[in-house]
Every structure is written in structure tokens, then in C-alpha cells.
């Protein structure tokens, strides 16, 4: 194996990630760091221009409260989020983001993002909380602001931050490696802000074979946030909460614009609208079965019941929606013009954020104004920013949070000096892109305050660094030492390569933890068997091998996924109820129970290797 140069970088604030939350953190940190004579840097596995969940673009901003217009309140949004998560949410965190998010959206417009306007100059809403945008360059615009604020010399790209550096119970930074050069990086910091995304490809995706890699959530988000915070010893929350979005089948195109802007219906193959024919099922999930809008997981559940009865495929009635909207225009000439506009908007929805769906429509002769298109439930994802909630347990704001939820600095985890935002922070879902950016700003401001009040640099034991370097680079050594012992380097008794490892992980999670194959259903017996097989996989993780830097990245992405998988299985086992039918269903505990309307938190002991699980009461602030 070639020699790796060790590069050591010292800063006050270390921002890990390059997505929306990290870019928000960069903008805010730069402002407060300059005022206090401090330094902040960003480290991204990719390039901020196309990093994170908004990498391909977006067709709508999904969190905008509209406080100036007076139509909505912060309480309204908190009520919406609480109901959609079946009661499990940190109201203080949701409210904190909601009261600040509008200013973040206005920044986007100032930076050049085209937000749709009507003839009177008002924002065009997709739904109550969503604004339509021309968003193909959304991430480019937001990343440019981050780079201008921090300065390009303070942004380190193509570097995979793998493990936390610790000074006792305080986070002292991170270590990782370049995915382009033979360099091992040691980042020492007074405070570290984790914003490295959620996780995809933990479960087997619907798209396999030539479609491998297609998913709704970006495949390069592989659980780094969860791994980093778990390994640092942070208390985690909602690790049982996975998100299963409904998307256009096979290319994962978004459905939001069709439901909210075009007012489309979804029906089964018989033309039945399952939200109507199965509405009695909602009575089993009170009080949340009666709220409006119906929680996303319950909408999924009603659709899944139809599918399991053999009434599929499920269709988005695009042709019906476009016809109804065009018919609202009485003049025939104007109606034809309106029809062309609607067709254009239908295609633009995909071209802004999921180009492959437009290609699939074209390749399968789907004209949305003429015929419906299939939709389906995706495989599960771990995402704290959308309709999931998994992430680290963080401190709320002092003026909103109950005493049990506040410990000095907003968005600091239970580990001193370690902050989390975006998908890395838990129990504060429905922040989406704008809320994640806003939360990054909130966390960065608090982290700079932490640096000013804790000015001493943590101690980093050189022995710890060398041990981590050897551990992280080991897959390269293993491949080099053993590649000649078999005629096919992919099949070797001395190691496992990352793609084979990923397939094994996905098979375990799919079949035992409630994936697509089991119709998202699991049980104590299935979970325990899955945990047994996962333990075998953990043993084999020590034998992961990499032929080059790209494969080394793939090795560690899969280790990160594996830890997210373990936290998930263990937490589902702990929660003995079905709280989110449509996301997962426990056949042995098929009902929702009032005494389980609590947070389930967990913590990994770095010294003993044991997991601790606990219930935490939900404190309502509204």
C-alpha cells in the first residue's frame, strides 16, 4: 500500500457536510466567527455545488410559514408536524426552526433563486407550506453563498470524514481521508457540527440490476451523521422511525406537485380511490387518523392494503388532473394555452429534480395528459429532515425548551462540543431543505458561542490518531496482501468487497427488518434473527477490502450504514407497538398504544460496546 501523508488542520468550528444544513451553518458561522476573531471550516465528501439531498435540484421549497402574510402561525406548523409523526416530535425544535425559516427563504431569493410569483407578485404555493420554484440550480445558488461567506480556502472537498476525535467526553474534531489523493486528514476543533445527511441503501431498493443506485434519497448519503454521533457517545432518538415515501415507480419522481398543485388523485387499478374506500381504517389509528391532512404513513398504509389485496398497480391520475384544470378555463383558445402550460409544468417538475423520471416517461410512451402513471412505496430511508425523525437528541432553545430539553447550547448533542443539524438532528422532522438550512444557521451560531465560552483547544492523543489511521486505511492493506490468493479478486476467502457487503446488509434488513419483500412487516422473532445475522456481518466488516480510494470510501459508507441498521433494529425491538403503519408494521404488536406515546432514545457506550435504551417523555409547548 502506498504511504499516506497525514495532514493536520486546526480550527475553532468544524462543519462536516456540504448539503443544505452545512451550507446554512457556513453562512451563519462565517458571520459570527468574524465578529469573535474565530475560524470556521467546512469539510465535504463531495463538492457543495452538488452535495446533499438537493444535489439534482428541487421543484418546491417545502417549508415556508408565511408569517408576514398572517395566514399561518408557528403553532400551526408544530401541530402539523406533531400530527404527521403520530404524536412523536420535539415541539421546541420544530417551533425554533419554524419561527426563523421564512428569513432563510428570503435569503434564497436575494441570492438569485427564482421563486414562482402570480400576477399580483405573490408567491405561488404548491400547498399550505410549500412554494414553487425553478430549482434546477437551487443547490448551486445556496452553495455559492456558503463559499462566499466562508472563503474558498476554508472549504475542504473530496474528503470523507469517517470517525470522531475525542478528548474524554468532549468531541475534539474528526479524522478522514481524501477520496482523490493519498492523504489522511486530522481536523482538530473546539466545536464540531455534524450535517452529513441521512442514509439510503440500508434496505434493498426496489431498483436492482441495471437500476442499482436509483433511489429517492441520494445514494451517497450513507449514514455518516448517525455513525459519527453514535460513535462519539451521543444520545440518539427516533432510530425506529424510517421514512417510506410514495414516488412515481422505478425512477422515483416526486408526487408532491401532483397531489398539491395539480390536485391529482391516486387510485388502484380498478379506479378506486383508496383514501375514500378505506377511510374506515383510519378509525383504528385515532386520534391521528382523524387529523387533516392525513399523516403520510397512514396514506401509505391505505395504499398498501389495496396492493396486498391484489388491487395494484396504483396510479397517479395525471390525465384526469390535467383535464380538470384545463377545463376550468372557459375560452377554448385560452384553454389550449392552459393545457400546454400544464403539460410543461408536469415535465418541469421532474426536470428540476428527478431527470430520470422524465426519461422513463419518454421511454415508456407516457404522456401525462393522456394516461396515468404508476406510483409505489419506496424502500425505507433514514432521514431526520423530511417525514422521518431519526437523529441525535439535541438541546432546544432556552426560551422555548422545557428544562429537560435544554443543556446550554442550541442543537448541541449530549456530547460536549458536538452539534447536529439537518438529517443529523432527530425528532424535528418536516424541515426539508429550507428548514435544514435554517437549522444549520441556528446550530452554527450556538457552536460559535460555545467556542467563545470554551476557548481551550481539546487535547488529542497522537496515539488515538495513529490507531484511527491504521483502522481506516486497513481495507487497502487487506486487499493488497491477499489479492493474489484467488483468480478472481472479487471472490477471496480473506476479505469481502464493499458491494458484496452492501448486498448482504440490504438482504438482512429487507427480509427481517420490514423491507419491500415483507411488505414492510416485521416482528420480534424476525428482528432477533436479523440481529443475529447482522452480528455475523459486523464480524465480517473487519475483513472489508478496498482496491483503491473509491472502494475505501465504499467500505466506510457500508460500515456507517451497518451501524444505522443496528440502531434501527434494536430500537424497533424496544418499542412494542405499531406507531407508524405505512412505514413499518409489527405483526406481533399490531396496534398503537397510548403508553408508548414517548420518545425512544438510545446510547452506545464507547468503552463497553453496550447499548442503553430509554423512554423520554414528550413535553408539549403548545
C-alpha positions as CSV (number, residue, x, y, z in Angstrom):
1,X,0.0,0.0,0.0
2,X,1.4,3.5,-0.8
3,X,2.3,5.8,2.0
4,X,-0.4,8.3,3.2
5,X,0.6,11.8,4.2
6,X,-1.0,12.9,7.4
7,X,-2.5,16.4,7.1
8,X,-3.4,18.2,10.3
9,X,-5.7,21.2,10.3
10,X,-6.8,23.1,13.4
11,X,-9.8,25.3,13.6
12,X,-12.4,26.7,16.0
13,X,-15.5,25.3,14.4
14,X,-15.5,22.3,12.1
15,X,-18.6,21.9,9.9
16,X,-18.9,18.3,8.5
17,X,-21.1,18.0,5.3
18,X,-21.9,20.0,2.3
19,X,-25.7,19.9,2.0
20,X,-28.3,22.4,2.9
21,X,-27.7,22.3,6.7
22,X,-23.9,22.6,6.3
23,X,-24.3,25.5,3.8
24,X,-26.6,27.2,6.2
25,X,-24.1,26.6,9.0
26,X,-21.3,28.0,6.8
27,X,-23.1,31.3,6.2
28,X,-24.0,31.9,9.8
29,X,-20.7,30.7,11.2
30,X,-18.7,33.0,9.0
31,X,-20.7,36.0,10.3
32,X,-20.3,35.2,14.0
33,X,-16.7,33.9,13.7
34,X,-15.6,37.1,12.1
35,X,-17.1,39.1,14.9
36,X,-15.3,37.0,17.5
37,X,-11.9,36.5,15.8
38,X,-12.6,32.8,15.2
39,X,-12.1,30.4,12.3
40,X,-14.7,28.0,10.8
41,X,-14.1,25.5,8.1
42,X,-16.3,23.1,6.1
43,X,-15.3,19.5,5.1
44,X,-17.4,17.8,2.4
45,X,-17.2,14.3,0.9
46,X,-18.2,15.7,-2.4
47,X,-18.5,19.3,-3.7
48,X,-21.0,21.7,-2.1
49,X,-22.3,22.8,-5.5
50,X,-24.0,19.3,-5.9
51,X,-23.9,17.8,-2.5
52,X,-26.7,16.6,-0.3
53,X,-30.4,15.8,-0.9
54,X,-30.9,18.8,-3.2
55,X,-28.0,17.9,-5.4
56,X,-30.0,17.4,-8.6
57,X,-32.3,20.3,-7.9
58,X,-35.8,20.7,-6.4
59,X,-39.2,21.9,-7.7
60,X,-40.5,23.3,-4.5
61,X,-39.4,24.7,-1.1
62,X,-41.4,22.6,1.3
63,X,-41.2,24.7,4.5
64,X,-42.3,28.3,4.3
65,X,-44.6,29.5,7.1
66,X,-45.7,32.8,5.6
67,X,-45.8,34.7,8.9
68,X,-45.8,38.1,7.3
69,X,-48.9,37.3,5.4
70,X,-50.6,36.4,8.6
71,X,-52.1,33.3,7.3
72,X,-50.2,30.8,9.4
73,X,-48.6,30.7,12.8
74,X,-45.7,28.7,14.3
75,X,-48.2,26.8,16.3
76,X,-50.0,25.8,13.1
77,X,-46.8,24.2,11.8
78,X,-46.0,22.5,15.1
79,X,-49.5,21.0,15.1
80,X,-49.0,19.8,11.5
81,X,-45.6,18.1,12.3
82,X,-46.9,16.5,15.5
83,X,-49.9,15.0,13.8
84,X,-47.9,13.7,10.8
85,X,-45.5,11.9,13.1
86,X,-48.3,10.3,15.1
87,X,-47.5,12.5,18.2
88,X,-43.8,11.9,18.4
89,X,-42.0,15.2,17.9
90,X,-39.8,17.8,19.8
91,X,-42.1,20.8,19.6
92,X,-39.4,23.1,20.8
93,X,-37.1,22.2,18.0
94,X,-39.8,22.4,15.3
95,X,-41.0,25.7,16.6
96,X,-37.5,27.1,16.7
97,X,-37.0,26.3,13.0
98,X,-40.5,27.5,12.0
99,X,-40.1,30.9,13.5
100,X,-36.9,31.6,11.6
101,X,-37.3,29.7,8.3
102,X,-39.0,32.5,6.3
103,X,-35.9,34.7,6.6
104,X,-33.9,31.8,5.2
105,X,-36.2,31.5,2.2
106,X,-36.0,35.3,1.6
107,X,-32.2,34.9,1.5
108,X,-32.5,32.4,-1.3
109,X,-34.5,34.9,-3.3
110,X,-31.9,37.6,-2.6
111,X,-29.2,35.2,-3.8
112,X,-31.0,34.7,-7.1
113,X,-33.3,31.7,-6.7
114,X,-36.4,32.1,-9.0
115,X,-39.5,31.6,-6.8
116,X,-42.8,31.5,-8.7
117,X,-45.0,34.6,-8.5
118,X,-48.5,35.2,-9.5
119,X,-49.8,38.2,-11.4
120,X,-50.0,40.2,-8.2
121,X,-46.4,39.4,-7.3
122,X,-47.3,36.9,-4.5
123,X,-45.6,33.6,-4.0
124,X,-47.2,30.6,-5.8
125,X,-48.0,27.9,-3.2
126,X,-47.9,24.2,-4.0
127,X,-49.7,23.5,-0.7
128,X,-50.2,25.4,2.6
129,X,-46.4,25.2,3.5
130,X,-44.8,24.9,0.0
131,X,-43.6,27.4,-2.6
132,X,-43.0,26.5,-6.2
133,X,-39.5,27.3,-7.5
134,X,-37.4,27.0,-10.7
135,X,-35.0,24.9,-8.7
136,X,-32.6,23.1,-11.0
137,X,-29.8,25.4,-9.7
138,X,-31.1,25.6,-6.2
139,X,-28.1,24.0,-4.6
140,X,-25.6,25.9,-6.7
141,X,-27.1,29.2,-5.5
142,X,-27.0,28.1,-1.8
143,X,-23.5,26.7,-2.1
144,X,-22.2,29.8,-3.7
145,X,-23.4,31.9,-0.7
146,X,-21.7,29.4,1.6
147,X,-18.4,29.6,-0.3
148,X,-18.5,33.4,-0.5
149,X,-19.2,33.6,3.3
150,X,-16.5,31.1,4.5
151,X,-13.9,31.7,1.8
152,X,-12.8,29.0,-0.6
153,X,-9.6,28.4,1.4
154,X,-11.8,27.3,4.3
155,X,-13.7,24.6,2.4
156,X,-12.1,21.2,2.1
157,X,-13.8,18.9,-0.5
158,X,-13.5,15.3,-1.6
159,X,-12.6,14.4,2.0
160,X,-14.6,11.7,3.8
161,X,-14.8,12.4,7.5
162,X,-15.1,8.9,9.0
163,X,-14.6,8.9,12.8
164,X,-14.9,11.4,15.6
165,X,-11.8,12.5,17.6
166,X,-12.5,12.5,21.3
167,X,-11.0,14.1,24.4
168,X,-12.7,12.2,27.1
169,X,-16.4,13.1,26.9
170,X,-15.7,16.1,24.6
171,X,-15.6,16.0,20.8
172,X,-12.3,17.2,19.6
173,X,-12.8,17.0,15.8
174,X,-12.7,14.3,13.2
175,X,-10.4,12.2,11.1
176,X,-10.9,11.0,7.5
177,X,-9.2,10.6,4.1
178,X,-9.2,12.2,0.7
179,X,-11.0,10.3,-2.0
180,X,-8.7,11.7,-4.6
181,X,-5.2,11.7,-3.0
182,X,-3.2,9.5,-0.6
183,X,-3.8,11.9,2.3
184,X,-5.2,11.2,5.8
185,X,-6.7,14.2,7.4
186,X,-6.8,15.1,11.1
187,X,-9.2,18.0,11.9
188,X,-8.9,19.4,15.4
189,X,-11.6,21.8,16.6
190,X,-13.2,23.3,19.7
191,X,-16.7,22.5,18.3
192,X,-17.8,20.1,15.6
193,X,-21.1,20.5,13.7
194,X,-22.4,17.3,12.1
195,X,-24.6,17.7,9.0
196,X,-23.6,14.8,6.8
197,X,-27.0,13.6,5.7
198,X,-29.2,10.5,6.5
199,X,-28.9,7.0,5.0
200,X,-30.1,5.2,1.9
201,X,-29.3,1.7,0.7
202,X,-29.6,0.3,4.2
203,X,-32.5,-1.7,2.8
204,X,-32.7,-3.4,-0.6
205,X,-34.1,-0.9,-3.1
206,X,-36.9,-1.6,-5.5
207,X,-34.5,-0.8,-8.3
208,X,-32.0,-3.6,-8.7
209,X,-29.8,-4.9,-11.5
210,X,-29.3,-2.2,-14.1
211,X,-31.2,0.2,-11.9
212,X,-29.0,-0.3,-8.9
213,X,-28.3,3.0,-7.3
214,X,-31.6,4.6,-8.2
215,X,-33.4,5.7,-5.1
216,X,-35.5,8.6,-3.9
217,X,-32.9,9.8,-1.4
218,X,-29.3,10.4,-2.8
219,X,-27.3,7.1,-2.7
220,X,-24.2,8.9,-1.5
221,X,-26.0,9.7,1.8
222,X,-24.9,6.6,3.7
223,X,-25.4,7.1,7.4
224,X,-22.3,9.2,8.2
225,X,-24.2,11.5,10.6
226,X,-25.7,8.6,12.6
227,X,-22.4,6.8,12.8
228,X,-20.4,9.8,13.8
229,X,-22.8,10.8,16.6
230,X,-23.3,7.2,17.8
231,X,-19.6,6.6,18.0
232,X,-19.0,9.8,19.8
233,X,-21.3,8.6,22.5
234,X,-24.2,10.9,21.8
235,X,-27.8,10.0,22.9
236,X,-29.9,9.2,19.8
237,X,-33.6,9.5,19.2
238,X,-36.3,8.0,16.9
239,X,-34.0,5.4,15.5
240,X,-37.0,3.3,14.8
241,X,-38.6,6.0,12.6
242,X,-37.8,5.3,9.0
243,X,-39.5,7.1,6.1
244,X,-41.1,5.4,3.1
245,X,-42.1,7.9,0.5
246,X,-44.6,7.2,-2.3
247,X,-43.0,8.1,-5.6
248,X,-43.5,7.5,-9.3
249,X,-42.5,4.0,-9.8
250,X,-39.0,2.9,-11.0
251,X,-37.4,6.4,-11.3
252,X,-38.6,7.8,-8.0
253,X,-40.1,11.0,-9.4
254,X,-41.8,13.3,-6.9
255,X,-45.5,13.2,-6.3
256,X,-45.9,16.4,-4.2
257,X,-46.7,18.7,-7.1
258,X,-49.3,16.3,-8.5
259,X,-51.1,16.0,-5.2
260,X,-50.8,19.6,-4.0
261,X,-50.5,21.8,-7.2
262,X,-52.4,19.7,-9.8
263,X,-54.9,18.3,-7.2
264,X,-54.5,14.8,-8.7
265,X,-56.0,11.6,-7.3
266,X,-54.3,8.3,-6.7
267,X,-56.3,5.2,-7.5
268,X,-55.9,1.4,-7.6
269,X,-56.0,-0.5,-10.9
270,X,-59.8,-0.7,-10.6
271,X,-60.2,3.1,-10.5
272,X,-61.0,3.1,-6.8
273,X,-59.6,6.0,-4.7
274,X,-58.2,4.1,-1.7
275,X,-58.3,7.2,0.5
276,X,-62.1,7.0,0.2
277,X,-62.8,3.3,0.0
278,X,-60.6,2.6,3.1
279,X,-61.3,5.6,5.2
280,X,-62.8,3.4,7.9
281,X,-59.3,2.0,8.5
282,X,-58.3,5.4,9.9
283,X,-60.6,4.9,12.9
284,X,-58.1,2.3,14.2
285,X,-55.4,5.0,14.5
286,X,-57.1,7.7,16.5
287,X,-56.6,10.5,17.2
288,X,-54.2,10.8,14.3
289,X,-56.5,9.0,11.9
290,X,-58.9,12.0,12.0
291,X,-56.4,14.9,11.6
292,X,-56.1,16.9,8.3
293,X,-54.0,16.3,6.4
294,X,-54.0,12.6,7.0
295,X,-50.5,11.6,8.2
296,X,-48.1,10.4,5.4
297,X,-47.7,7.0,6.9
298,X,-51.4,6.4,7.1
299,X,-51.8,7.4,3.5
300,X,-49.2,4.9,2.7
301,X,-50.9,2.3,4.8
302,X,-54.2,2.6,3.0
303,X,-52.5,2.2,-0.4
304,X,-50.5,-0.8,0.9
305,X,-53.7,-2.5,1.9
306,X,-55.0,-2.2,-1.6
307,X,-51.7,-3.6,-3.0
308,X,-51.7,-6.5,-0.6
309,X,-55.2,-7.4,-1.7
310,X,-54.0,-7.6,-5.4
311,X,-55.6,-4.3,-6.5
312,X,-52.4,-2.9,-7.9
313,X,-50.9,-1.3,-9.8
314,X,-51.5,2.1,-8.1
315,X,-51.8,5.0,-10.5
316,X,-51.5,8.8,-10.3
317,X,-54.3,10.0,-12.4
318,X,-52.3,12.6,-14.2
319,X,-54.6,12.7,-17.3
320,X,-57.6,13.4,-15.1
321,X,-55.9,16.2,-13.1
322,X,-54.7,18.0,-16.2
323,X,-58.1,17.7,-17.9
324,X,-59.9,19.2,-14.9
325,X,-57.5,22.1,-14.6
326,X,-57.7,23.0,-18.2
327,X,-61.5,22.7,-18.2
328,X,-61.6,25.5,-15.7
329,X,-60.7,27.9,-18.4
330,X,-63.9,28.7,-20.4
331,X,-62.4,30.2,-23.5
332,X,-61.3,27.4,-26.0
333,X,-58.1,29.3,-27.2
334,X,-57.1,30.1,-23.6
335,X,-57.9,26.5,-22.6
336,X,-55.4,25.2,-25.2
337,X,-52.8,27.6,-23.9
338,X,-53.5,26.5,-20.3
339,X,-53.2,22.8,-21.4
340,X,-49.8,23.5,-22.9
341,X,-48.7,25.3,-19.7
342,X,-49.8,22.3,-17.5
343,X,-48.0,19.8,-19.7
344,X,-44.9,21.9,-19.4
345,X,-45.2,22.2,-15.6
346,X,-45.7,18.4,-15.4
347,X,-42.4,17.7,-17.2
348,X,-40.6,20.5,-15.4
349,X,-41.4,19.0,-12.0
350,X,-39.2,16.1,-13.0
351,X,-36.6,18.1,-14.9
352,X,-36.0,20.3,-11.9
353,X,-35.2,17.4,-9.5
354,X,-35.5,13.9,-10.9
355,X,-34.5,13.9,-14.6
356,X,-34.6,10.1,-14.8
357,X,-38.3,10.1,-14.3
358,X,-38.8,12.3,-17.4
359,X,-36.5,9.9,-19.3
360,X,-38.6,6.9,-18.1
361,X,-41.9,8.7,-19.1
362,X,-40.4,9.3,-22.6
363,X,-39.0,5.8,-22.8
364,X,-42.3,4.1,-21.9
365,X,-44.5,6.4,-24.0
366,X,-46.2,8.1,-21.1
367,X,-47.9,11.3,-22.0
368,X,-49.2,12.6,-18.6
369,X,-52.1,14.4,-20.2
370,X,-53.3,11.1,-21.9
371,X,-52.6,8.3,-19.5
372,X,-52.0,7.7,-15.8
373,X,-48.6,6.7,-14.4
374,X,-47.7,4.2,-11.7
375,X,-46.7,5.2,-8.2
376,X,-45.3,2.9,-5.5
377,X,-44.0,2.9,-1.9
378,X,-40.2,3.1,-1.9
379,X,-37.8,1.2,0.3
380,X,-37.1,2.7,3.8
381,X,-34.8,5.6,4.3
382,X,-33.3,7.3,7.5
383,X,-33.8,11.0,7.2
384,X,-34.4,13.5,10.0
385,X,-35.3,16.4,7.7
386,X,-38.3,15.0,5.8
387,X,-41.1,12.8,7.2
388,X,-38.7,10.7,9.2
389,X,-37.2,11.7,12.5
390,X,-34.1,9.7,13.2
391,X,-31.0,11.6,14.5
392,X,-29.2,12.8,17.6
393,X,-31.0,14.1,20.7
394,X,-30.1,17.8,20.8
395,X,-30.7,20.7,23.1
396,X,-33.5,23.1,22.3
397,X,-33.7,26.9,22.6
398,X,-33.6,28.3,26.1
399,X,-36.8,30.4,25.6
400,X,-38.9,27.5,24.2
401,X,-37.5,24.3,25.5
402,X,-38.7,22.6,28.8
403,X,-35.8,22.3,31.3
404,X,-35.3,18.6,30.4
405,X,-34.7,19.6,26.7
406,X,-32.1,22.4,27.3
407,X,-28.5,22.0,28.3
408,X,-26.7,25.2,27.4
409,X,-26.4,25.5,23.6
410,X,-29.0,25.1,20.9
411,X,-28.6,22.0,18.8
412,X,-25.7,20.6,20.9
413,X,-25.9,16.8,21.3
414,X,-25.4,15.2,24.7
415,X,-21.6,15.2,23.9
416,X,-19.8,18.4,24.8
417,X,-18.8,20.4,21.7
418,X,-20.7,18.2,19.2
419,X,-23.6,19.9,17.4
420,X,-26.1,18.4,14.9
421,X,-28.4,19.9,12.2
422,X,-30.4,18.7,9.2
423,X,-30.6,14.9,9.0
424,X,-28.2,14.6,11.9
425,X,-30.6,16.0,14.5
426,X,-33.6,13.9,15.5
427,X,-37.3,14.4,16.4
428,X,-37.7,17.6,14.4
429,X,-38.9,16.5,11.1
430,X,-40.6,18.4,8.2
431,X,-37.8,20.9,8.0
432,X,-36.9,19.8,4.4
433,X,-34.3,21.9,2.5
434,X,-35.2,25.4,3.9
435,X,-35.6,24.2,7.4
436,X,-32.4,22.2,7.3
437,X,-30.5,25.3,6.1
438,X,-32.2,27.4,8.8
439,X,-31.3,24.8,11.5
440,X,-27.7,24.8,10.2
441,X,-27.7,28.5,10.9
442,X,-29.1,28.1,14.4
443,X,-26.6,25.3,15.3
444,X,-23.6,27.3,13.9
445,X,-24.4,30.4,15.9
446,X,-24.7,28.3,19.0
447,X,-21.5,26.5,18.2
448,X,-19.6,29.7,17.8
449,X,-20.9,30.8,21.2
450,X,-19.6,27.5,22.6
451,X,-16.2,28.3,21.1
452,X,-16.1,31.7,22.8
453,X,-17.1,30.3,26.1
454,X,-14.8,27.2,25.9
455,X,-11.7,28.8,24.3
456,X,-9.3,26.0,25.2
457,X,-8.5,23.5,22.4
458,X,-9.3,19.9,23.4
459,X,-6.4,17.5,23.8
460,X,-5.9,14.9,21.1
461,X,-3.8,11.9,21.9
462,X,-1.4,11.2,19.0
463,X,-1.8,7.5,19.8
464,X,-5.6,7.8,19.1
465,X,-4.9,9.4,15.7
466,X,-2.5,6.7,14.7
467,X,-4.9,3.9,15.8
468,X,-7.7,5.5,13.8
469,X,-5.4,6.0,10.7
470,X,-4.5,2.3,10.8
471,X,-8.1,1.3,11.2
472,X,-9.5,3.5,8.4
473,X,-6.8,2.5,5.9
474,X,-6.8,-1.2,6.8
475,X,-9.1,-2.2,3.8
476,X,-6.3,-1.1,1.4
477,X,-3.7,-3.2,3.2
478,X,-6.0,-6.2,3.3
479,X,-6.7,-6.2,-0.4
480,X,-3.0,-5.7,-1.3
481,X,-1.9,-8.5,0.9
482,X,-4.5,-11.1,-0.3
483,X,-5.4,-10.1,-3.9
484,X,-3.2,-12.9,-5.4
485,X,-4.7,-15.8,-3.4
486,X,-7.6,-16.2,-5.9
487,X,-8.0,-16.0,-9.6
488,X,-11.0,-13.5,-9.3
489,X,-10.2,-10.6,-7.0
490,X,-13.9,-10.3,-6.2
491,X,-14.0,-13.7,-4.6
492,X,-11.5,-14.3,-1.9
493,X,-11.5,-16.2,1.3
494,X,-9.5,-13.5,3.1
495,X,-11.8,-10.5,2.5
496,X,-15.1,-9.1,1.4
497,X,-15.5,-6.3,-1.1
498,X,-17.9,-3.4,-0.4
499,X,-20.6,-4.1,-3.0
500,X,-21.0,-7.7,-1.7
501,X,-21.1,-6.4,1.8
502,X,-23.8,-3.9,0.9
503,X,-25.9,-6.7,-0.7
504,X,-25.7,-8.8,2.5
505,X,-26.8,-5.8,4.6
506,X,-29.7,-5.0,2.3
507,X,-30.9,-8.6,2.3
508,X,-30.9,-8.8,6.1
509,X,-32.7,-5.5,6.5
510,X,-35.2,-6.3,3.7
511,X,-36.2,-9.7,4.9
512,X,-36.0,-9.3,8.7
513,X,-36.5,-5.6,9.5
514,X,-39.5,-4.9,7.3
515,X,-38.4,-4.0,3.8
516,X,-40.2,-4.2,0.5
517,X,-40.1,-8.1,0.3
518,X,-42.1,-8.4,3.5
519,X,-44.5,-5.5,2.7
520,X,-42.7,-3.5,5.5
521,X,-43.8,-6.0,8.1
522,X,-41.7,-7.4,10.9
523,X,-41.9,-9.0,14.4
524,X,-39.8,-9.8,17.5
525,X,-38.7,-13.1,16.0
526,X,-37.8,-11.6,12.6
527,X,-35.9,-8.7,14.3
528,X,-34.0,-11.1,16.6
529,X,-33.0,-13.3,13.6
530,X,-32.0,-10.2,11.7
531,X,-29.8,-9.0,14.6
532,X,-28.1,-12.4,14.7
533,X,-27.2,-12.2,11.1
534,X,-26.2,-8.5,11.5
535,X,-23.7,-9.6,14.2
536,X,-22.1,-12.0,11.7
537,X,-21.9,-9.2,9.2
538,X,-20.3,-6.9,11.8
539,X,-17.6,-9.6,12.3
540,X,-17.0,-9.6,8.5
541,X,-16.8,-5.8,8.4
542,X,-13.3,-6.3,9.9
543,X,-12.4,-8.0,6.6
544,X,-13.7,-5.3,4.2
545,X,-11.1,-4.8,1.4
546,X,-10.5,-1.9,-1.0
547,X,-8.6,-1.9,-4.2
548,X,-8.4,1.9,-4.4
549,X,-9.6,5.1,-2.7
550,X,-13.0,5.0,-4.2
551,X,-13.5,1.5,-2.8
552,X,-12.1,2.6,0.5
553,X,-14.9,5.2,0.6
554,X,-17.4,2.5,-0.3
555,X,-16.1,0.3,2.6
556,X,-16.7,3.0,5.2
557,X,-20.0,4.0,3.7
558,X,-21.2,0.5,4.3
559,X,-19.8,0.4,7.9
560,X,-21.8,3.6,8.5
561,X,-24.9,2.0,7.1
562,X,-24.4,-1.1,9.2
563,X,-24.4,1.0,12.4
564,X,-27.5,2.8,11.4
565,X,-29.1,-0.6,10.7
566,X,-28.2,-1.9,14.1
567,X,-29.6,1.2,15.9
568,X,-32.8,0.7,13.9
569,X,-33.3,-3.0,14.6
570,X,-32.6,-2.6,18.3
571,X,-35.0,0.4,18.6
572,X,-37.9,-1.3,16.8
573,X,-37.4,-4.2,19.2
574,X,-37.6,-1.9,22.2
575,X,-40.8,-0.1,21.0
576,X,-43.5,-2.7,21.5
577,X,-46.3,-1.3,19.3
578,X,-47.1,-0.3,15.8
579,X,-46.9,3.5,15.8
580,X,-46.4,4.2,12.1
581,X,-48.3,1.7,9.9
582,X,-47.2,2.5,6.3
583,X,-43.6,3.0,7.5
584,X,-43.4,-0.4,9.3
585,X,-45.9,-2.8,10.8
586,X,-45.1,-5.1,13.8
587,X,-47.3,-8.2,13.3
588,X,-46.8,-9.2,17.0
589,X,-47.8,-5.7,18.2
590,X,-50.3,-4.6,15.5
591,X,-51.8,-1.7,17.4
592,X,-50.8,1.8,18.6
593,X,-50.6,2.2,22.4
594,X,-51.1,5.3,24.4
595,X,-48.4,4.4,26.9
596,X,-45.9,4.3,24.0
597,X,-46.5,8.0,23.0
598,X,-43.0,8.7,24.2
599,X,-39.6,9.2,22.6
600,X,-37.4,6.1,22.4
601,X,-33.8,7.1,22.9
602,X,-30.6,5.0,22.8
603,X,-26.9,5.5,23.6
604,X,-23.9,3.4,22.6
605,X,-21.2,3.1,25.3
606,X,-17.9,3.6,23.6
607,X,-16.0,1.8,26.3
608,X,-18.2,-1.3,26.9
609,X,-19.7,-1.7,23.5
610,X,-23.2,-2.0,25.1
611,X,-26.4,-0.2,24.0
612,X,-28.7,1.5,26.5
613,X,-32.4,2.2,25.7
614,X,-34.7,4.6,27.5
615,X,-38.1,6.3,27.2
616,X,-38.2,10.1,27.2
617,X,-41.5,11.9,27.9
618,X,-42.9,14.2,25.3
619,X,-43.2,17.8,26.6
620,X,-45.8,19.8,24.8
621,X,-45.2,23.6,24.5
622,X,-48.4,24.3,22.6
